[in-house]
Amino acid sequence: MELYDIILKPCSGFGTPLKGDTLFGHFCWQASHEPSLLKKGLEKHIAEYAKIPFAIFSSAYPRNRDEKAPYFFKRPDISLSYFMESESMDKMQRIQEKKKLKKKNWLNVKTGLFLNLSSDKLFSDDELMQKIMIKETSTDIKKSVYSLARPHNSINRLNGTTGKGMFTPFETDVLYYHPDSLLSVFVLVNPDATGIEQIVKGLTHIGKWGFGKDAATGMGRFDVQEAVPLPLPDFSHADALYTLAPCVPEKNTFREKSFTPFVRFGKHGDMLARDKNPFKNPVIMADEGAVLIPENKTYDRPYVGRAVCHVSKAMPETIVQGYAPVLPINLGGGK
């Protein structure tokens, strides 16, 4: 597998968060319309995906303007004790320190993509905004990522207005990024199945026509800035793995798992979005930011997880990306 950092520029709000499994689903639909994106065609690679994934997408992460430490990842889903520098604090001091750390949701990581746990590498949402801004702006935006309610109305053509039942106005949350934001999506590519040029081409078309919910109304637009090749992570000095996308960890592989549960209530897109049964079976996943401790200390595969099958009655061959790219993390023997 080859690893790339694909840099995106958000151009609109997003009705659906840019998570790895949904990015994978969108790319599959794109490949169904553009067979040239996959060397053997989509059907062949979907049939083999449980054994040989052709591509694995991470979720999108905000980028820093500092070239030495450009990445901001979600704070690992482990005890805050791992980030406390001193172990000699009394109970009250530890409580106060944990309150401060709870506000810091982002871990700044250098280009080597090795996660070292330290409180001085944690940033709050406000601190992150200062890092991603090109210069001070006059806007009222106070956060790097924020959510706003967007009204929806359905007009009853008999009376020309809204009403009750299916015509009741409602609101949905839309995710917006600061205008200076850039995002990183990490993609593992199997060169026997496709290439980075094809991955970028597919993502470019997705960004042009819209990603996720309400794409037809202008949501989910982004531009692909560039694709940067990266060396595969070195796990030789790590004692755990950090996941970059929601995943379904494989059985009998990890001694310990620390994660936030995430339920994917999936729905078909594209041509099946208006099918009589467009919904998929729910899939319980470990959200991005999970920390997994392998049974085998020589773990060197750049991804974890498995493909999830049998989730759709409308299209039985449908699969869910239960894989996630992983990075090495050092827990220091545990605390």
Sequence and secondary structure as in RCSB ss.txt:
>XXXX:A:sequence
MELYDIILKPCSGFGTPLKGDTLFGHFCWQASHEPSLLKKGLEKHIAEYAKIPFAIFSSAYPRNRDEKAPYFFKR
PDISLSYFMESESMDKMQRIQEKKKLKKKNWLNVKTGLFLNLSSDKLFSDDELMQKIMIKETSTDIKKSVYSLAR
PHNSINRLNGTTGKGMFTPFETDVLYYHPDSLLSVFVLVNPDATGIEQIVKGLTHIGKWGFGKDAATGMGRFDVQ
EAVPLPLPDFSHADALYTLAPCVPEKNTFREKSFTPFVRFGKHGDMLARDKNPFKNPVIMADEGAVLIPENKTYD
RPYVGRAVCHVSKAMPETIVQGYAPVLPINLGGGK
>XXXX:A:secstr
 EEEEEEEEE S BSS   HHHHHHHHHHHHHH GGGSTT HHHHHHHTTTS SEEEEEEEEB S SSS EEEE 
 SS GGGG S S   HHHHHHHHHHHHT  EEEE TT  EE  GGGEE HHHHHHHH SS   S    SEEEEEE
EE   BTTTTB  SGGG  EEEEEEEE TT  EEEEEEE TTT  HHHHHHHHHHHHHH  STTGGGT S EEEE
EEEEE     TT SEEEESS B   TTSEEEEE  EEEE  B  GGGTTSSS B   EEEE TT EEEESSTT  
 SEEE  B    SSSTT  B  EEEEEEEE TT  
